[in-house]
Amino acid sequence: MDSDRYGPDVLKTDWRKPKAAPPAIVEAQPGLVVELVDGGFVGAVVGVEGRLVKLEDRRGKVRVFPLGPGFLLEGKPAVLKAPAKLAKAGGRLISASGSIAVTDAKARVARASRIFVEGRHDAELVEKVWGHDLRVEGVVVEYLEGVDRLEELLREFRPAAGKRVGVLVDHLVSGSKESRIADAVARGPHGEHVLVVGHPFVDIWQSVKPGRLGLKAWPVIPRSVEWKHGICQALGWPHEDQADIARAWQRILSRVDTYQDLEPALLGRVEQLIDFVTA
């Protein structure tokens, strides 16, 4: 086997030929679309686990590859690396939520208290921005699959002192279905140990500042049109099936790195829930 641990001999090559530019080193953020150099597989990043990256193609097929070289980004060589979870500011580590990161804490057993959000997209956004804080506090975030299930879930969960429930709901505005459910919970038998808060947006997608997507404002969608479908259509994105919607969300989520990418109307509500379940 012919191997050269020191690299190729420059005298065996055309040394006068300009050297190729080094590959770009890119964080494997959700929604990033890359192509494999060998095999031609094209997919969007949907997750990173250890030294592996998960890519999903346009048909919804997910494959796993090692991080590192061997990818193309917009036709140019790229090296994928794990995304940085924490950023430094003033010599201190700052989490994505803006809080001082805790790096020396032991793993904490999950609290009995919980935070519930409406759906998977809500949970993924909360995890991306507040995940560090929640792990330090031992708070688990679960999703309801619709606020209509809230009262049923509370009957099963049985909130109590030391077993509180914080709930984040979409479109919590006067007169909405969500506001009626929140009022009923507050008056109900578990009201003392449950806090329901919400943001005014039709969907959690709108809590991402439109400027992060190159928009002046989120499109206004008629009530007769399913909102996420309408958003994708208005932005010229694929919207034929649920896989298209999932990819659209990953594209949006990839534009979020810290709390500064989100609207204040959401930030305050999530912080309020964390304080409530950790009090």
Summary of the structure (lengths in Angstrom):
residues: 279
radius of gyration: 22.7
end to end distance: 64.8
largest distance: 82.6
contacts: 765
relative contact order: 0.13
helix: 33%
strand: 24%
